[in-house]
Amino acid sequence: MNIINLTTHWTLIRKHFNRSFTSNFHVSIASVDDSGNPVNTPIGSLFLNKDQTGFYFEKYPKKLPKYTKSHPKICILSVNSGNIFWLKSLFNKQFDTYPGVRLYGILGEARTPTEIEKKRLNRRMRMTRWLKGNKYLWGDMQKIRMVNITRAELIHLGEMTKNLE
């Protein structure tokens, strides 16, 4: 387990999440159901703020908000799956940056997004704005859910990440 300081590494964490989104278009949020079973939810609209908080638009997730009423703690996994990133790393026998980051946090209450939050979503999805599916997926986002980040962990992959320690 490689826990890092949230305050000093927050810029690095945000950069990683932005790079990961370009290769995956989502992060995975793990929660616990009422029976104690783990549940993963893909979220394509997570945004990290400048102050160790974040939010996501909650249009599609149904189980995540239900389960977090009794178990508000979550784990967010972000992996950079870019082909060039991985091929370059495999060729060089090492990663230049960590391939994955886990964030631990607590979900807050759902609320109406601000205009700034809506603009952030529109800016992220601008490349697809002319496609029909863009409006279907991201056209009517009425609620966001805040995330308070409490801990961060870097993903290690043996010798490939040893140079980053």
MARDRENBA-121682 format. One record per residue: residue number from 1; x, y, z of N, C-alpha, C in turn. Coordinates in steps of 0.02 Angstrom, whole numbers. Layout:
% residues N
<r k="NUM" n_x="X" n_y="Y" n_z="Z" ca_x="X" ca_y="Y" ca_z="Z" c_x="X" c_y="Y" c_z="Z"/>
...
% end
This chain:
% residues 165
<r k="1" n_x="43" n_y="-59" n_z="0" ca_x="0" ca_y="0" ca_z="0" c_x="45" c_y="62" c_z="0"/>
<r k="2" n_x="35" n_y="106" n_z="-47" ca_x="75" ca_y="166" ca_z="-53" c_x="31" c_y="228" c_z="-47"/>
<r k="3" n_x="16" n_y="246" n_z="15" ca_x="-26" ca_y="304" ca_z="28" c_x="16" c_y="367" c_z="17"/>
<r k="4" n_x="-13" n_y="416" n_z="-16" ca_x="22" ca_y="479" ca_z="-28" c_x="-16" c_y="536" c_z="4"/>
<r k="5" n_x="19" n_y="591" n_z="16" ca_x="-11" ca_y="650" ca_z="46" c_x="-56" c_y="684" c_z="-5"/>
<r k="6" n_x="-119" n_y="692" n_z="13" ca_x="-168" ca_y="721" ca_z="-33" c_x="-151" c_y="793" c_z="-52"/>
<r k="7" n_x="-131" n_y="832" n_z="-3" ca_x="-119" ca_y="903" ca_z="-16" c_x="-59" c_y="914" c_z="-62"/>
<r k="8" n_x="-3" n_y="881" n_z="-47" ca_x="57" ca_y="892" ca_z="-88" c_x="54" c_y="858" c_z="-156"/>
<r k="9" n_x="14" n_y="805" n_z="-163" ca_x="11" ca_y="769" ca_z="-227" c_x="-55" c_y="779" c_z="-265"/>
<r k="10" n_x="-96" n_y="826" n_z="-243" ca_x="-161" ca_y="834" ca_z="-274" c_x="-156" c_y="852" c_z="-348"/>
<r k="11" n_x="-110" n_y="894" n_z="-367" ca_x="-101" ca_y="912" ca_z="-438" c_x="-84" c_y="851" c_z="-479"/>
<r k="12" n_x="-38" n_y="809" n_z="-454" ca_x="-20" ca_y="747" ca_z="-488" c_x="-80" c_y="701" c_z="-495"/>
<r k="13" n_x="-120" n_y="695" n_z="-443" ca_x="-180" ca_y="653" ca_z="-443" c_x="-229" c_y="678" c_z="-496"/>
<r k="14" n_x="-241" n_y="743" n_z="-497" ca_x="-288" ca_y="772" ca_z="-546" c_x="-263" c_y="760" c_z="-618"/>
<r k="15" n_x="-199" n_y="768" n_z="-629" ca_x="-171" ca_y="756" ca_z="-696" c_x="-181" c_y="683" c_z="-716"/>
<r k="16" n_x="-167" n_y="638" n_z="-669" ca_x="-177" ca_y="567" ca_z="-683" c_x="-250" c_y="553" c_z="-703"/>
<r k="17" n_x="-297" n_y="580" n_z="-665" ca_x="-368" ca_y="567" ca_z="-679" c_x="-387" c_y="596" c_z="-747"/>
<r k="18" n_x="-360" n_y="653" n_z="-765" ca_x="-375" ca_y="682" ca_z="-831" c_x="-347" c_y="638" c_z="-887"/>
<r k="19" n_x="-285" n_y="615" n_z="-879" ca_x="-255" ca_y="570" ca_z="-930" c_x="-293" c_y="505" c_z="-934"/>
<r k="20" n_x="-312" n_y="478" n_z="-877" ca_x="-349" ca_y="414" ca_z="-877" c_x="-416" c_y="421" c_z="-911"/>
<r k="21" n_x="-449" n_y="477" n_z="-901" ca_x="-514" ca_y="486" ca_z="-933" c_x="-507" c_y="486" c_z="-1009"/>
<r k="22" n_x="-453" n_y="513" n_z="-1036" ca_x="-446" ca_y="513" ca_z="-1109" c_x="-438" c_y="443" c_z="-1137"/>
<r k="23" n_x="-414" n_y="395" n_z="-1096" ca_x="-407" ca_y="327" ca_z="-1122" c_x="-465" c_y="282" c_z="-1103"/>
<r k="24" n_x="-500" n_y="297" n_z="-1049" ca_x="-553" ca_y="252" ca_z="-1025" c_x="-624" c_y="281" c_z="-1030"/>
<r k="25" n_x="-630" n_y="345" n_z="-1026" ca_x="-694" ca_y="380" ca_z="-1025" c_x="-734" c_y="365" c_z="-962"/>
<r k="26" n_x="-702" n_y="335" n_z="-911" ca_x="-738" ca_y="323" ca_z="-848" c_x="-688" c_y="305" c_z="-793"/>
<r k="27" n_x="-712" n_y="308" n_z="-732" ca_x="-677" ca_y="280" ca_z="-675" c_x="-724" c_y="229" c_z="-645"/>
<r k="28" n_x="-699" n_y="190" n_z="-599" ca_x="-740" ca_y="140" ca_z="-566" c_x="-746" c_y="159" c_z="-492"/>
<r k="29" n_x="-808" n_y="163" n_z="-468" ca_x="-819" ca_y="179" ca_z="-398" c_x="-846" c_y="117" c_z="-363"/>
<r k="30" n_x="-808" n_y="96" n_z="-313" ca_x="-828" ca_y="37" ca_z="-274" c_x="-864" c_y="59" c_z="-211"/>
<r k="31" n_x="-918" n_y="24" n_z="-197" ca_x="-957" ca_y="36" ca_z="-137" c_x="-976" c_y="-32" c_z="-108"/>
<r k="32" n_x="-1014" n_y="-32" n_z="-54" ca_x="-1035" ca_y="-94" ca_z="-21" c_x="-1111" c_y="-95" c_z="-18"/>
<r k="33" n_x="-1141" n_y="-151" n_z="-38" ca_x="-1214" ca_y="-156" ca_z="-35" c_x="-1237" c_y="-172" c_z="35"/>
<r k="34" n_x="-1302" n_y="-177" n_z="45" ca_x="-1330" ca_y="-188" ca_z="112" c_x="-1313" c_y="-257" c_z="141"/>
<r k="35" n_x="-1290" n_y="-303" n_z="98" ca_x="-1270" ca_y="-369" ca_z="122" c_x="-1194" c_y="-373" c_z="135"/>
<r k="36" n_x="-1160" n_y="-318" n_z="124" ca_x="-1087" ca_y="-317" ca_z="134" c_x="-1047" c_y="-338" c_z="73"/>
<r k="37" n_x="-1081" n_y="-346" n_z="15" ca_x="-1047" ca_y="-366" ca_z="-46" c_x="-1020" c_y="-305" c_z="-83"/>
<r k="38" n_x="-960" n_y="-310" n_z="-113" ca_x="-934" ca_y="-254" ca_z="-152" c_x="-972" c_y="-245" c_z="-217"/>
<r k="39" n_x="-979" n_y="-182" n_z="-237" ca_x="-1014" ca_y="-165" ca_z="-300" c_x="-973" c_y="-112" c_z="-335"/>
<r k="40" n_x="-958" n_y="-122" n_z="-399" ca_x="-923" ca_y="-72" ca_z="-439" c_x="-971" c_y="-37" c_z="-485"/>
<r k="41" n_x="-963" n_y="29" n_z="-490" ca_x="-1006" ca_y="69" ca_z="-534" c_x="-961" c_y="111" c_z="-580"/>
<r k="42" n_x="-968" n_y="104" n_z="-646" ca_x="-930" ca_y="147" ca_z="-691" c_x="-961" c_y="217" c_z="-692"/>
<r k="43" n_x="-918" n_y="268" n_z="-686" ca_x="-941" ca_y="337" ca_z="-687" c_x="-901" c_y="375" c_z="-739"/>
<r k="44" n_x="-934" n_y="403" n_z="-788" ca_x="-901" ca_y="440" ca_z="-841" c_x="-900" c_y="515" c_z="-830"/>
<r k="45" n_x="-922" n_y="538" n_z="-773" ca_x="-927" ca_y="610" ca_z="-763" c_x="-897" c_y="633" c_z="-697"/>
<r k="46" n_x="-844" n_y="599" n_z="-674" ca_x="-811" ca_y="620" ca_z="-612" c_x="-764" c_y="679" c_z="-626"/>
<r k="47" n_x="-768" n_y="729" n_z="-585" ca_x="-724" ca_y="788" ca_z="-590" c_x="-691" c_y="798" c_z="-522"/>
<r k="48" n_x="-626" n_y="812" n_z="-522" ca_x="-591" ca_y="828" ca_z="-461" c_x="-581" c_y="903" c_z="-457"/>
<r k="49" n_x="-598" n_y="932" n_z="-400" ca_x="-590" ca_y="1003" ca_z="-388" c_x="-519" c_y="1017" c_z="-363"/>
<r k="50" n_x="-505" n_y="1079" n_z="-348" ca_x="-437" ca_y="1098" ca_z="-325" c_x="-426" c_y="1086" c_z="-251"/>
<r k="51" n_x="-476" n_y="1063" n_z="-214" ca_x="-472" ca_y="1060" ca_z="-141" c_x="-485" c_y="990" c_z="-112"/>
<r k="52" n_x="-461" n_y="938" n_z="-144" ca_x="-470" ca_y="869" ca_z="-122" c_x="-544" c_y="849" c_z="-116"/>
<r k="53" n_x="-583" n_y="877" n_z="-159" ca_x="-653" ca_y="857" ca_z="-166" c_x="-666" c_y="844" c_z="-240"/>
<r k="54" n_x="-723" n_y="817" n_z="-254" ca_x="-743" ca_y="806" ca_z="-323" c_x="-818" c_y="799" c_z="-326"/>
<r k="55" n_x="-842" n_y="784" n_z="-385" ca_x="-914" ca_y="773" ca_z="-395" c_x="-923" c_y="733" c_z="-459"/>
<r k="56" n_x="-980" n_y="701" n_z="-463" ca_x="-999" ca_y="668" ca_z="-526" c_x="-1074" c_y="681" c_z="-537"/>
<r k="57" n_x="-1093" n_y="678" n_z="-600" ca_x="-1163" ca_y="687" ca_z="-618" c_x="-1198" c_y="621" c_z="-608"/>
<r k="58" n_x="-1253" n_y="623" n_z="-572" ca_x="-1287" ca_y="562" ca_z="-551" c_x="-1353" c_y="553" c_z="-588"/>
<r k="59" n_x="-1347" n_y="539" n_z="-652" ca_x="-1407" ca_y="527" ca_z="-692" c_x="-1422" c_y="452" c_z="-696"/>
<r k="60" n_x="-1371" n_y="412" n_z="-705" ca_x="-1381" ca_y="341" ca_z="-718" c_x="-1371" c_y="295" c_z="-658"/>
<r k="61" n_x="-1324" n_y="310" n_z="-614" ca_x="-1314" ca_y="263" ca_z="-558" c_x="-1376" c_y="259" c_z="-514"/>
<r k="62" n_x="-1399" n_y="199" n_z="-502" ca_x="-1457" ca_y="187" ca_z="-459" c_x="-1436" c_y="152" c_z="-394"/>
<r k="63" n_x="-1391" n_y="103" n_z="-400" ca_x="-1370" ca_y="65" ca_z="-341" c_x="-1322" c_y="105" c_z="-297"/>
<r k="64" n_x="-1276" n_y="141" n_z="-328" ca_x="-1226" ca_y="178" ca_z="-289" c_x="-1258" c_y="226" c_z="-239"/>
<r k="65" n_x="-1305" n_y="269" n_z="-260" ca_x="-1336" ca_y="314" ca_z="-210" c_x="-1376" c_y="276" c_z="-158"/>
<r k="66" n_x="-1406" n_y="220" n_z="-178" ca_x="-1445" ca_y="180" ca_z="-131" c_x="-1400" c_y="150" c_z="-77"/>
<r k="67" n_x="-1344" n_y="120" n_z="-98" ca_x="-1300" ca_y="86" ca_z="-51" c_x="-1262" c_y="135" c_z="-6"/>
<r k="68" n_x="-1246" n_y="194" n_z="-33" ca_x="-1206" ca_y="240" ca_z="7" c_x="-1246" c_y="277" c_z="60"/>
<r k="69" n_x="-1312" n_y="267" n_z="61" ca_x="-1351" ca_y="294" ca_z="116" c_x="-1331" c_y="262" c_z="182"/>
<r k="70" n_x="-1318" n_y="196" n_z="180" ca_x="-1298" ca_y="161" ca_z="241" c_x="-1222" c_y="150" c_z="244"/>
<r k="71" n_x="-1188" n_y="153" n_z="187" ca_x="-1115" ca_y="143" ca_z="183" c_x="-1086" c_y="198" c_z="138"/>
<r k="72" n_x="-1074" n_y="258" n_z="164" ca_x="-1053" ca_y="314" ca_z="121" c_x="-981" c_y="312" c_z="97"/>
<r k="73" n_x="-941" n_y="267" n_z="124" ca_x="-870" ca_y="263" ca_z="103" c_x="-865" c_y="229" c_z="36"/>
<r k="74" n_x="-821" n_y="257" n_z="-7" ca_x="-811" ca_y="231" ca_z="-75" c_x="-737" c_y="227" c_z="-90"/>
<r k="75" n_x="-721" n_y="192" n_z="-144" ca_x="-654" ca_y="190" ca_z="-172" c_x="-660" c_y="201" c_z="-247"/>
<r k="76" n_x="-622" n_y="249" n_z="-272" ca_x="-622" ca_y="266" ca_z="-343" c_x="-558" c_y="241" c_z="-374"/>
<r k="77" n_x="-563" n_y="202" n_z="-426" ca_x="-504" ca_y="176" ca_z="-461" c_x="-499" c_y="209" c_z="-530"/>
<r k="78" n_x="-441" n_y="237" n_z="-544" ca_x="-427" ca_y="268" ca_z="-608" c_x="-363" c_y="237" c_z="-636"/>
<r k="79" n_x="-367" n_y="209" n_z="-697" ca_x="-310" ca_y="177" ca_z="-729" c_x="-299" c_y="210" c_z="-797"/>
<r k="80" n_x="-237" n_y="227" n_z="-809" ca_x="-219" ca_y="254" ca_z="-875" c_x="-211" c_y="194" c_z="-922"/>
<r k="81" n_x="-258" n_y="186" n_z="-968" ca_x="-257" ca_y="130" ca_z="-1014" c_x="-235" c_y="150" c_z="-1085"/>
<r k="82" n_x="-203" n_y="207" n_z="-1090" ca_x="-180" ca_y="230" ca_z="-1156" c_x="-131" c_y="182" c_z="-1188"/>
<r k="83" n_x="-143" n_y="166" n_z="-1251" ca_x="-100" ca_y="118" ca_z="-1287" c_x="-28" c_y="143" c_z="-1290"/>
<r k="84" n_x="-18" n_y="205" n_z="-1307" ca_x="50" ca_y="232" ca_z="-1313" c_x="85" c_y="231" c_z="-1244"/>
<r k="85" n_x="49" n_y="249" n_z="-1192" ca_x="76" ca_y="248" ca_z="-1124" c_x="101" c_y="178" c_z="-1106"/>
<r k="86" n_x="60" n_y="127" n_z="-1120" ca_x="78" ca_y="59" ca_z="-1102" c_x="133" c_y="32" c_z="-1147"/>
<r k="87" n_x="129" n_y="43" n_z="-1213" ca_x="180" ca_y="17" ca_z="-1258" c_x="248" c_y="48" c_z="-1243"/>
<r k="88" n_x="249" n_y="113" n_z="-1232" ca_x="312" ca_y="148" ca_z="-1214" c_x="340" c_y="120" c_z="-1149"/>
<r k="89" n_x="297" n_y="111" n_z="-1100" ca_x="318" ca_y="84" ca_z="-1035" c_x="344" c_y="13" c_z="-1041"/>
<r k="90" n_x="310" n_y="-29" n_z="-1078" ca_x="332" ca_y="-97" ca_z="-1088" c_x="399" c_y="-100" c_z="-1125"/>
<r k="91" n_x="407" n_y="-57" n_z="-1175" ca_x="470" ca_y="-54" ca_z="-1212" c_x="527" c_y="-32" c_z="-1166"/>
<r k="92" n_x="514" n_y="19" n_z="-1124" ca_x="565" ca_y="46" ca_z="-1079" c_x="573" c_y="6" c_z="-1014"/>
<r k="93" n_x="531" n_y="-43" n_z="-1004" ca_x="531" ca_y="-85" ca_z="-944" c_x="518" c_y="-44" c_z="-880"/>
<r k="94" n_x="484" n_y="12" n_z="-887" ca_x="465" ca_y="52" ca_z="-829" c_x="413" c_y="104" c_z="-850"/>
<r k="95" n_x="373" n_y="125" n_z="-801" ca_x="324" ca_y="178" ca_z="-812" c_x="355" c_y="245" c_z="-796"/>
<r k="96" n_x="336" n_y="296" n_z="-834" ca_x="357" ca_y="365" ca_z="-819" c_x="315" c_y="395" c_z="-763"/>
<r k="97" n_x="253" n_y="374" n_z="-759" ca_x="207" ca_y="395" ca_z="-706" c_x="168" c_y="333" c_z="-684"/>
<r k="98" n_x="136" n_y="338" n_z="-627" ca_x="99" ca_y="281" ca_z="-602" c_x="41" c_y="264" c_z="-649"/>
<r k="99" n_x="30" n_y="199" n_z="-662" ca_x="-24" ca_y="180" ca_z="-707" c_x="-93" c_y="185" c_z="-676"/>
<r k="100" n_x="-97" n_y="187" n_z="-609" ca_x="-162" ca_y="190" ca_z="-577" c_x="-160" c_y="224" c_z="-510"/>
<r k="101" n_x="-217" n_y="252" n_z="-491" ca_x="-224" ca_y="285" ca_z="-427" c_x="-291" c_y="265" c_z="-397"/>
<r k="102" n_x="-291" n_y="251" n_z="-332" ca_x="-353" ca_y="238" ca_z="-295" c_x="-365" c_y="298" c_z="-250"/>
<r k="103" n_x="-426" n_y="323" n_z="-251" ca_x="-446" ca_y="375" ca_z="-205" c_x="-499" c_y="347" c_z="-159"/>
<r k="104" n_x="-494" n_y="361" n_z="-95" ca_x="-544" ca_y="341" ca_z="-47" c_x="-581" c_y="403" c_z="-24"/>
<r k="105" n_x="-645" n_y="396" n_z="-14" ca_x="-683" ca_y="454" ca_z="6" c_x="-752" c_y="437" c_z="33"/>
<r k="106" n_x="-789" n_y="491" n_z="44" ca_x="-856" ca_y="486" ca_z="70" c_x="-902" c_y="525" c_z="25"/>
<r k="107" n_x="-957" n_y="494" n_z="5" ca_x="-1006" ca_y="528" ca_z="-37" c_x="-1049" c_y="574" c_z="4"/>
<r k="108" n_x="-1062" n_y="633" n_z="-24" ca_x="-1107" ca_y="681" ca_z="8" c_x="-1177" c_y="674" c_z="-22"/>
<r k="109" n_x="-1218" n_y="722" n_z="-6" ca_x="-1287" ca_y="723" ca_z="-31" c_x="-1289" c_y="745" c_z="-104"/>
<r k="110" n_x="-1341" n_y="724" n_z="-139" ca_x="-1352" ca_y="745" ca_z="-208" c_x="-1379" c_y="817" c_z="-206"/>
<r k="111" n_x="-1362" n_y="855" n_z="-258" ca_x="-1387" ca_y="923" ca_z="-264" c_x="-1389" c_y="944" c_z="-337"/>
<r k="112" n_x="-1418" n_y="1001" n_z="-350" ca_x="-1421" ca_y="1029" ca_z="-418" c_x="-1352" c_y="1057" c_z="-436"/>
<r k="113" n_x="-1328" n_y="1044" n_z="-497" ca_x="-1261" ca_y="1070" ca_z="-516" c_x="-1263" c_y="1145" c_z="-527"/>
<r k="114" n_x="-1206" n_y="1177" n_z="-514" ca_x="-1199" ca_y="1248" ca_z="-529" c_x="-1185" c_y="1256" c_z="-604"/>
<r k="115" n_x="-1188" n_y="1317" n_z="-628" ca_x="-1172" ca_y="1330" ca_z="-698" c_x="-1100" c_y="1312" c_z="-714"/>
<r k="116" n_x="-1055" n_y="1325" n_z="-668" ca_x="-984" ca_y="1307" ca_z="-678" c_x="-976" c_y="1232" c_z="-685"/>
<r k="117" n_x="-1010" n_y="1194" n_z="-644" ca_x="-1007" ca_y="1120" ca_z="-648" c_x="-1035" c_y="1095" c_z="-714"/>
<r k="118" n_x="-1090" n_y="1125" n_z="-737" ca_x="-1118" ca_y="1106" ca_z="-802" c_x="-1069" c_y="1122" c_z="-858"/>
<r k="119" n_x="-1035" n_y="1179" n_z="-853" ca_x="-986" ca_y="1199" ca_z="-905" c_x="-927" c_y="1150" c_z="-907"/>
<r k="120" n_x="-907" n_y="1126" n_z="-849" ca_x="-852" ca_y="1078" ca_z="-847" c_x="-872" c_y="1013" c_z="-883"/>
<r k="121" n_x="-934" n_y="991" n_z="-874" ca_x="-958" ca_y="932" ca_z="-909" c_x="-960" c_y="945" c_z="-984"/>
<r k="122" n_x="-988" n_y="1001" n_z="-1004" ca_x="-993" ca_y="1018" ca_z="-1075" c_x="-924" c_y="1023" c_z="-1108"/>
<r k="123" n_x="-876" n_y="1051" n_z="-1072" ca_x="-808" ca_y="1057" ca_z="-1098" c_x="-777" c_y="988" c_z="-1108"/>
<r k="124" n_x="-787" n_y="943" n_z="-1060" ca_x="-760" ca_y="876" ca_z="-1067" c_x="-791" c_y="838" c_z="-1125"/>
<r k="125" n_x="-855" n_y="848" n_z="-1137" ca_x="-890" ca_y="810" ca_z="-1189" c_x="-894" c_y="847" c_z="-1256"/>
<r k="126" n_x="-858" n_y="903" n_z="-1262" ca_x="-864" ca_y="944" ca_z="-1323" c_x="-844" c_y="907" c_z="-1387"/>
<r k="127" n_x="-797" n_y="860" n_z="-1383" ca_x="-776" ca_y="824" ca_z="-1444" c_x="-833" c_y="783" c_z="-1473"/>
<r k="128" n_x="-882" n_y="764" n_z="-1431" ca_x="-936" ca_y="722" ca_z="-1456" c_x="-1002" c_y="760" c_z="-1462"/>
<r k="129" n_x="-1000" n_y="826" n_z="-1455" ca_x="-1063" ca_y="864" ca_z="-1452" c_x="-1104" c_y="859" c_z="-1516"/>
<r k="130" n_x="-1074" n_y="843" n_z="-1572" ca_x="-1110" ca_y="838" ca_z="-1635" c_x="-1138" c_y="768" c_z="-1648"/>
<r k="131" n_x="-1122" n_y="721" n_z="-1603" ca_x="-1148" ca_y="653" ca_z="-1610" c_x="-1215" c_y="646" c_z="-1574"/>
<r k="132" n_x="-1260" n_y="607" n_z="-1601" ca_x="-1327" ca_y="598" ca_z="-1572" c_x="-1324" c_y="571" c_z="-1501"/>
<r k="133" n_x="-1279" n_y="525" n_z="-1488" ca_x="-1274" ca_y="495" ca_z="-1422" c_x="-1253" c_y="544" c_z="-1367"/>
<r k="134" n_x="-1220" n_y="598" n_z="-1386" ca_x="-1199" ca_y="648" ca_z="-1337" c_x="-1259" c_y="676" c_z="-1299"/>
<r k="135" n_x="-1310" n_y="695" n_z="-1336" ca_x="-1369" ca_y="723" ca_z="-1304" c_x="-1405" c_y="671" c_z="-1262"/>
<r k="136" n_x="-1408" n_y="609" n_z="-1286" ca_x="-1441" ca_y="556" ca_z="-1248" c_x="-1406" c_y="542" c_z="-1182"/>
<r k="137" n_x="-1339" n_y="540" n_z="-1183" ca_x="-1302" ca_y="524" ca_z="-1122" c_x="-1294" c_y="584" c_z="-1075"/>
<r k="138" n_x="-1276" n_y="642" n_z="-1103" ca_x="-1256" ca_y="697" ca_z="-1060" c_x="-1300" c_y="759" c_z="-1068"/>
<r k="139" n_x="-1356" n_y="753" n_z="-1101" ca_x="-1397" ca_y="811" ca_z="-1115" c_x="-1441" c_y="836" c_z="-1058"/>
<r k="140" n_x="-1456" n_y="795" n_z="-1010" ca_x="-1504" ca_y="815" ca_z="-958" c_x="-1478" c_y="794" c_z="-889"/>
<r k="141" n_x="-1422" n_y="823" n_z="-870" ca_x="-1392" ca_y="806" ca_z="-806" c_x="-1418" c_y="854" c_z="-752"/>
<r k="142" n_x="-1461" n_y="829" n_z="-709" ca_x="-1496" ca_y="871" ca_z="-660" c_x="-1467" c_y="868" c_z="-590"/>
<r k="143" n_x="-1428" n_y="816" n_z="-574" ca_x="-1402" ca_y="808" ca_z="-506" c_x="-1328" c_y="791" c_z="-508"/>
<r k="144" n_x="-1293" n_y="816" n_z="-458" ca_x="-1224" ca_y="794" ca_z="-447" c_x="-1220" c_y="768" c_z="-376"/>
<r k="145" n_x="-1167" n_y="730" n_z="-364" ca_x="-1154" ca_y="706" ca_z="-296" c_x="-1081" c_y="724" c_z="-280"/>
<r k="146" n_x="-1073" n_y="757" n_z="-224" ca_x="-1006" ca_y="777" ca_z="-202" c_x="-969" c_y="717" c_z="-173"/>
<r k="147" n_x="-903" n_y="720" n_z="-179" ca_x="-858" ca_y="669" ca_z="-152" c_x="-804" c_y="705" c_z="-112"/>
<r k="148" n_x="-797" n_y="687" n_z="-49" ca_x="-743" ca_y="713" ca_z="-8" c_x="-689" c_y="660" c_z="-5"/>
<r k="149" n_x="-631" n_y="676" n_z="-33" ca_x="-575" ca_y="629" ca_z="-37" c_x="-537" c_y="630" c_z="29"/>
<r k="150" n_x="-526" n_y="570" n_z="56" ca_x="-492" ca_y="565" ca_z="121" c_x="-423" c_y="533" c_z="117"/>
<r k="151" n_x="-409" n_y="497" n_z="63" ca_x="-346" ca_y="461" ca_z="57" c_x="-332" c_y="444" c_z="-15"/>
<r k="152" n_x="-269" n_y="440" n_z="-34" ca_x="-248" ca_y="421" ca_z="-101" c_x="-194" c_y="368" c_z="-97"/>
<r k="153" n_x="-196" n_y="324" n_z="-146" ca_x="-149" ca_y="268" ca_z="-149" c_x="-126" c_y="259" c_z="-221"/>
<r k="154" n_x="-61" n_y="252" n_z="-231" ca_x="-34" ca_y="240" ca_z="-298" c_x="-32" c_y="165" c_z="-311"/>
<r k="155" n_x="-44" n_y="146" n_z="-373" ca_x="-43" ca_y="76" ca_z="-393" c_x="29" c_y="58" c_z="-413"/>
<r k="156" n_x="56" n_y="7" n_z="-380" ca_x="123" ca_y="-17" ca_z="-396" c_x="118" c_y="-80" c_z="-438"/>
<r k="157" n_x="163" n_y="-85" n_z="-487" ca_x="167" ca_y="-145" ca_z="-528" c_x="239" c_y="-170" c_z="-530"/>
<r k="158" n_x="263" n_y="-190" n_z="-471" ca_x="328" ca_y="-221" ca_z="-465" c_x="385" c_y="-179" c_z="-493"/>
<r k="159" n_x="427" n_y="-213" n_z="-533" ca_x="486" ca_y="-181" ca_z="-561" c_x="469" c_y="-123" c_z="-607"/>
<r k="160" n_x="410" n_y="-125" n_z="-637" ca_x="390" ca_y="-73" ca_z="-685" c_x="379" c_y="-5" c_z="-651"/>
<r k="161" n_x="364" n_y="-5" n_z="-586" ca_x="353" ca_y="59" ca_z="-551" c_x="407" c_y="71" c_z="-497"/>
<r k="162" n_x="456" n_y="28" n_z="-493" ca_x="507" ca_y="36" ca_z="-441" c_x="544" c_y="102" c_z="-447"/>
<r k="163" n_x="555" n_y="126" n_z="-508" ca_x="589" ca_y="190" ca_z="-519" c_x="550" c_y="250" c_z="-494"/>
<r k="164" n_x="485" n_y="242" n_z="-481" ca_x="443" ca_y="297" ca_z="-459" c_x="440" c_y="303" c_z="-383"/>
<r k="165" n_x="465" n_y="254" n_z="-347" ca_x="461" ca_y="254" ca_z="-274" c_x="508" c_y="303" c_z="-243"/>
% end
